């Protein structure tokens, strides 16, 4: 091959940079209200997770940047032993690769459905770590810190309920779709963290799109899913995820960690987010997995059985799904994880359908 002259090299690099800027996707809407849950400005950092063709980019939101702001982290899907058990990695940008700072693995998914009742429980393992320089010469690359690491497990329980309509003359009862209700319960192995939805019960699963994360009872993060029209199918929609982080509390947490452990050194790579903030973003991403990439599981089949009558097409009986379960038995399934929380919907006697709806 012929050698490339310095001028040609500069031209090639410039053309590559221009091309990268041209192909980088602009935000569908630049208004910050579209992506973030609350008007939290003083002391709050706004992070926008944007879906891409290969995963997701995490940006420090800039209202004046058409792409949403500077990319500080990228998320990609890694190889796993099964396509139904995804593994995601968050990698820092601006430092030599590999620069993995967080790993998310969906360890278990439990799907159950019977006529008028549905439950899906996901168990995630999240590990976050700081980065350290391999040597005083920063060009030698980085490595994961073995001292500054935190791990947590997260359970996301999505449940739905449909009541039966009044009995017909023939004694058969059908589902009353007007009574369909959805809820989501998110629990963590860290007793200091509580995750709560802005509104608990919803009429549609698409309405579950706002949550808050509390540490020791104080709000430290909010998250909001935002989907846009134009996708070929609802299953392929990858929503944007806007996360607001309490940056002032994050700084105090980092300072406390330094005082207690005295582990942080000059070798640690400075990043936009500390470990606590990384963990909070990772919890939000596990809740909004479709932001990181298309979700592949059997949820649609169980939903079809949940909404079908006893002998209808796609019913539980037709698919031979097990029906000998309830919330109590599902709670016992996670006996090794007593922190997992589930919700019990009111019975038909406690919640009568509104005939005027």
C-alpha positions in Angstrom: 0.0 0.0 0.0 1.2 3.5 -0.8 2.1 5.7 2.2 -0.4 8.4 3.1 1.0 11.9 3.2 0.4 14.1 6.2 -2.0 16.4 4.2 -4.0 13.4 3.1 -4.1 12.1 6.7 -5.5 15.4 7.9 -8.1 15.4 5.2 -9.2 11.9 6.0 -9.5 12.7 9.7 -11.5 15.9 9.0 -13.8 14.1 6.6 -14.4 11.4 9.2 -15.3 14.0 11.9 -17.6 15.8 9.5 -19.3 12.6 8.5 -19.7 11.5 12.2 -21.3 14.9 13.0 -23.7 14.5 10.0 -24.9 11.0 10.9 -25.3 11.7 14.6 -29.0 11.8 15.2 -30.7 15.0 16.4 -33.3 14.9 19.1 -36.9 14.6 18.0 -37.7 17.5 20.3 -35.3 19.9 22.0 -37.7 21.0 24.8 -36.4 19.8 28.2 -40.0 19.4 29.5 -40.4 16.5 27.0 -37.7 14.4 28.6 -37.6 15.2 32.3 -40.1 14.6 35.0 -39.9 17.7 37.2 -38.6 21.2 37.2 -35.6 20.5 39.4 -32.9 23.0 38.5 -30.7 24.2 41.4 -28.2 21.5 42.3 -29.7 18.9 39.9 -27.9 17.3 36.9 -29.9 16.4 33.9 -28.8 13.2 32.0 -30.5 12.1 28.8 -30.2 8.4 27.6 -30.7 8.3 23.9 -31.3 5.1 22.0 -28.9 4.4 19.1 -28.5 1.7 16.5 -26.0 -0.2 18.6 -27.3 0.5 22.1 -27.6 3.8 23.9 -25.6 6.9 24.6 -25.7 8.8 28.0 -25.4 12.6 27.5 -25.1 15.5 29.9 -28.2 17.3 28.6 -27.5 20.6 26.8 -30.6 22.6 25.7 -28.6 24.3 22.9 -27.1 21.1 21.4 -29.3 19.5 18.7 -28.0 16.0 19.7 -28.8 16.5 23.4 -25.4 17.2 24.8 -21.9 15.7 25.1 -21.7 11.9 25.3 -20.0 10.8 28.5 -21.0 7.1 28.5 -22.1 4.5 26.0 -24.2 1.3 26.5 -23.8 -1.8 24.5 -25.1 -5.3 24.7 -22.5 -8.1 25.3 -22.6 -11.8 24.6 -24.6 -14.0 26.9 -25.4 -17.7 27.2 -28.9 -16.9 26.1 -30.6 -14.2 24.0 -33.3 -14.1 26.8 -30.7 -13.2 29.4 -29.2 -9.9 28.2 -26.0 -8.3 29.6 -25.4 -4.6 29.2 -22.2 -2.7 29.8 -21.8 1.0 30.4 -18.5 2.3 29.1 -17.0 5.7 29.8 -15.9 7.8 26.8 -12.9 10.1 26.5 -10.5 7.5 28.0 -8.7 4.6 26.5 -10.8 1.5 26.0 -11.9 -0.8 27.6 -13.4 1.6 30.2 -16.3 -0.4 31.6 -17.9 1.3 34.7 -21.2 -0.6 35.1 -22.6 -4.0 34.2 -26.3 -4.9 34.1 -27.4 -8.5 33.9 -31.0 -9.7 34.0 -30.5 -12.9 36.0 -34.1 -14.1 36.0 -37.5 -13.5 34.5 -40.7 -15.0 35.8 -43.8 -14.8 33.6 -47.2 -16.0 34.7 -50.7 -15.4 33.3 -54.2 -16.7 33.9 -57.5 -15.3 32.8 -57.6 -11.7 34.0 -54.3 -11.7 35.9 -50.7 -11.2 34.8 -47.3 -10.9 36.5 -43.8 -10.4 35.2 -40.9 -10.3 37.7 -37.4 -9.4 36.5 -34.3 -9.8 38.8 -31.3 -7.7 37.8 -27.8 -7.6 39.1 -26.0 -4.3 38.8 -22.3 -3.7 39.5 -20.6 -0.3 39.3 -17.0 0.5 39.6 -14.6 3.5 39.3 -11.7 3.5 36.9 -8.0 3.8 37.6 -5.0 4.6 35.4 -2.8 1.7 34.7 0.3 3.8 35.5 1.3 7.5 35.9 1.5 7.6 32.1 -2.2 8.0 31.2 -1.7 6.8 27.7 -1.1 3.3 29.1 -4.9 2.9 29.6 -7.3 2.4 32.4 -8.5 -0.6 34.5 -11.5 -1.2 36.8 -11.0 -0.2 40.4 -11.0 -3.1 42.8 -11.5 -0.8 45.8 -14.3 1.5 44.7 -17.1 -0.9 43.7 -20.7 -1.2 44.6 -23.2 -4.0 43.8 -27.0 -4.2 44.1 -29.9 -6.4 43.0 -33.1 -4.9 41.6 -36.5 -6.6 41.2 -39.1 -5.1 38.9 -42.5 -6.6 39.3 -45.1 -5.7 36.6 -48.6 -6.8 37.4 -52.0 -6.4 35.8 -55.6 -7.3 36.7 -59.0 -7.4 34.9 -62.2 -8.0 36.7 -65.0 -10.2 35.3 -68.3 -8.7 34.1 -71.6 -9.6 35.6 -72.8 -13.2 35.0 -74.8 -13.8 31.9 -78.0 -15.9 31.6 -75.9 -18.9 30.6 -73.7 -18.6 33.7 -70.6 -17.7 31.8 -68.6 -14.6 32.9 -66.4 -12.6 30.5 -63.6 -10.2 31.2 -64.6 -6.5 31.5 -61.7 -4.8 29.7 -62.8 -1.4 31.2 -61.5 -2.6 34.6 -57.9 -3.4 33.3 -55.4 -2.0 35.8 -51.5 -2.0 35.8 -48.9 -1.4 38.4 -45.2 -1.8 38.9 -43.3 -2.4 42.1 -39.5 -1.8 42.1 -37.4 -3.0 45.0 -33.7 -3.2 45.7 -31.4 -5.2 47.9 -30.0 -1.9 49.3 -32.3 -1.0 52.3 -31.3 2.7 51.9 -32.8 2.9 48.4 -36.5 3.1 47.7 -38.0 3.4 44.2 -41.5 4.7 43.8 -43.7 5.4 40.8 -45.2 8.9 40.5 -48.6 7.2 40.1 -49.1 3.7 41.2 -52.1 2.3 39.3 -52.6 2.8 35.5 -55.1 1.8 32.9 -52.4 1.0 30.3 -48.7 -0.3 30.6 -47.6 2.6 28.4 -48.6 5.0 31.1 -46.0 3.7 33.5 -43.3 6.3 32.6 -42.3 8.3 35.7 -40.5 7.2 38.9 -38.4 8.7 41.7 -35.5 7.2 43.6 -35.1 8.0 47.3 -32.0 7.5 49.4 -32.6 7.5 53.2 -36.0 9.0 52.5 -34.6 11.9 50.4 -35.3 12.3 46.7 -32.0 11.8 44.8 -33.2 11.0 41.2 -36.2 11.1 38.9 -36.7 9.3 35.6 -39.1 9.6 32.7 -39.6 7.5 29.6 -40.5 9.4 26.5 -41.5 7.5 23.3 -42.1 9.2 19.9 -44.6 8.3 17.2 -43.3 6.9 13.9 -42.1 3.4 14.8 -43.3 0.5 12.7 -44.6 -1.4 15.7 -45.1 -0.7 19.4 -42.7 -3.5 20.3 -39.8 -1.9 18.5 -40.2 1.5 20.1 -37.0 2.6 22.0 -37.9 5.4 24.4 -35.6 8.2 25.5 -34.9 8.2 29.2 -34.4 11.5 31.0 -32.8 11.2 34.5 -32.4 14.0 37.0 -29.8 13.5 39.7 -29.2 15.4 42.9 -25.6 16.4 42.2 -25.1 18.2 45.5 -26.0 15.1 47.5 -23.8 13.1 45.2 -20.8 15.2 46.0 -21.4 14.9 49.7 -21.6 11.1 49.3 -18.3 11.0 47.5 -16.7 13.1 50.2 -18.1 10.7 52.9 -16.7 7.7 51.0 -13.3 9.3 50.8 -13.3 10.0 54.6 -14.5 6.6 55.6 -12.6 4.3 53.2 -9.7 6.6 52.3 -9.5 4.6 49.1 -9.6 7.3 46.4 -6.2 8.2 45.0 -4.7 10.3 42.3 -4.8 7.3 40.0 -8.6 7.4 39.8 -10.0 8.6 36.6 -12.4 11.6 37.0 -15.9 10.9 35.5 -19.1 12.9 35.2 -20.9 10.6 37.6 -19.8 9.0 40.9 -20.7 5.4 41.9 -24.0 6.4 43.6 -25.2 8.3 40.6 -24.1 5.5 38.3 -26.1 3.0 40.4 -29.2 5.3 40.2 -28.9 5.6 36.4 -28.4 1.9 36.1 -31.6 1.2 38.1 -33.5 3.6 35.8 -32.1 1.8 32.7 -33.1 -1.6 34.0 -36.6 -0.2 34.5 -36.5 1.2 30.9 -34.6 -1.7 29.3 -36.0 -1.0 25.9 -34.0 2.3 25.9 -30.8 0.1 25.7 -32.2 -2.2 22.9 -35.1 -4.3 21.8 -36.4 -6.6 24.5 -36.8 -10.3 23.5 -39.0 -12.5 25.7 -42.4 -14.1 25.7 -44.3 -11.3 27.4 -46.6 -10.8 24.4 -47.8 -14.4 24.5 -48.6 -14.2 28.2 -50.4 -10.8 27.7 -52.6 -12.4 25.0 -53.5 -15.2 27.4 -54.2 -12.7 30.3 -56.7 -10.8 28.1 -58.4 -13.8 26.6 -61.5 -15.4 28.1 -61.4 -19.0 29.3 -62.0 -20.7 26.0 -61.0 -17.8 23.7 -58.2 -17.9 21.1 -54.8 -17.5 22.6 -56.2 -18.3 26.1 -54.3 -19.9 29.0 -56.0 -23.2 28.3 -55.0 -23.2 24.7 -51.4 -22.3 25.5 -51.2 -24.7 28.5 -49.8 -22.1 30.8 -49.8 -23.0 34.5 -52.6 -21.4 36.5 -52.0 -22.7 40.0 -50.3 -19.6 41.2 -51.1 -16.4 43.1 -49.2 -13.5 44.6 -48.3 -15.4 47.7 -46.8 -18.3 45.8 -44.8 -15.9 43.6 -43.5 -14.3 46.8 -42.3 -17.7 48.0 -40.5 -18.2 44.7 -38.1 -15.4 45.8 -37.6 -16.7 49.3 -33.8 -16.2 48.9 -34.5 -12.5 48.2 -36.9 -11.4 51.0 -36.6 -7.7 49.9 -38.6 -8.4 46.7 -42.0 -6.7 46.9 -45.2 -7.6 45.1 -48.7 -6.0 45.1 -52.1 -7.5 45.7 -54.9 -5.9 43.7 -58.3 -5.3 45.4 -60.8 -8.1 44.9 -64.0 -7.6 42.8 -66.0 -7.0 46.0 -63.5 -4.3 47.1 -63.4 -2.6 43.7 -66.6 -2.7 41.7 -66.4 -1.6 38.0 -68.0 1.8 37.2 -70.8 1.1 34.9 -70.7 4.7 33.6 -67.2 4.4 32.2 
